[in-house]
Amino acid sequence: MKRKLKIILLLTTAIFILFPGVSAFAYEGGVLNEPSSSHQMGNPSYATDDDTNTFAYGDSCCTSSRITYELENVETITEYYLMFSGSSLSIGFYDSDMNLLQRISVENNGRIAIMPPQSNVKTIQLAGIRHGTDVREFDVYTSDSPPPDSDGDGIPDLEDDYPEDPNNGDQDGDGIPDSEDKYPEDPTNTPPPVGEVINLELEAQFDRVDLSWTLPDSDRLAHVNIYRDEITETSMLQKIMGVSVAHAATTEIFETNGTYFNDLTVEPEAEYEYTVTTTDTDGIESNGVTATTGTPKEPMINLRDMELPFGIGDLISSGNALLALVGGFILLALSFIFVPKLIKLIRGSIREKGIKRDEHGNRIHFQSKKAKAYQAKEKQERVREKRLRGREKREREQGLKRDEHGNRIHFQSKKAKAHLEKSIKEMKPPRGRLQRPKREPKQTRQPREPRKGRRSN
């Protein structure tokens, strides 16, 4: 616990050393120090402590109070400073015998006031301090002890808003405080230029040039000027190198505050030079940004200038008539496409009639005999169609054709015909009389030998 207290005390001491207290207003100078006497006053010494953050105040609610200051030597007073809150106070100047030399009534406070020099002043009395009046600072000055002026600008520190700045918050010295000066670093107060346009782009066609740009960020921009000149001559070096040097154009063709311009007065196969400048609200024009471009050759067929022999209404009416003419054919073609699909869909729905399936899509049983018979008949037709396709395939391989009744009519290939002719030729009998093959004589049966154990007759 003691260690913590020591640390707190050390930190507190360090804070007071590193960050000393600063009063609201402190100054040096003047001839008044501690008052010699006071009448019904609270903290009278605060009135001359060189700090406007402290104050003396009237302590009596019924009578006025006063503060008396006795000078060490007889002085000649030339100026005084008084800051207080209230209606008015009075300053009395007395000689060594307390004879009144001069009395001044003060209403405007907080400024150093010059007074007629008053000599032989030994005692000064500040009177008229009533209850609720706060005297923050009071002092008088002599020719030997003038009000302090730290920056030497001729303005006392008590009245100087910038006591350490000889320019008094005016960097350029134009007499306008920096807080009110639009151009605090320019003594001539000349507004800066608005700047040039940026991102100037040109897009050329045979009959027009489109310009676009970005405006500078300035509230003093009035408008943009566009100049154009046609480039008619180029030097031999530029022709050889294939380059062109851009110079500022001089013929103004347009004025705008926008960000684009379409030049429709150009000619095909021409070189043009454009300069875009800015003008501020004071009428000052910038040097501008320059760019060059060339227009291409005019196309042989200009679709833009072509006039059609019919209008939009004629085109629409012709399209409707054509649609009415070919609409029937389109519907017929669509019927050939979609009707078979529709029939197939109907057949599929009929096939599925009376059939139940489980959760996996497998058939469970037929609900009616009619559906079962239909399924069997359909299966037979599929088998028959499969057999017919197989027979047709074999016949095609052998080169056979059939008529509308299914009879063979001819052979499709020479190879099959030659094969048939060869087989017929081999089947022809030889010329002459047919001879029957000789039969071999029948063999006579030999009698069997009797078996053993049997009797013979």
Secondary structure, DSSP 8 states (H G I E B T S, - for coil): -HHHHHHHHHHHHHHHHHS----S-B----S--S-SEEESEESGGGGGSSBTTS-EEE--SSS-EEEEEEEEEEEEEEEEEEEEESS-EEEEEE-TT--EEEEEEE-S-SEEEEEEEEEEEEEEEEEEE-BT-EEEEEEEEESSS----SS-SSS-TTT-SSTT-TTSS-TT-SSS-TTT-SSTT-TT---------EEEEEEEETTEEEEEEE--S-TTEEEEEEEEEEE----HHHHHHT---------EEEEESSSEEEE----SS-EEEEEEEEEETT--B---EEEEEE-----SS-TTT---SS-HHHHHHHHHHHHHHHHHHHHHHHHHHHHHHHHHHHHHHHHTTTEEE-TTS-EEEES-HHHHHHHHHHHHHHHHHHHHHHHHHHHHHHTEEE-TTS-EEEESSHHHHHHHHHHHHHHS--SS-------------------TT----
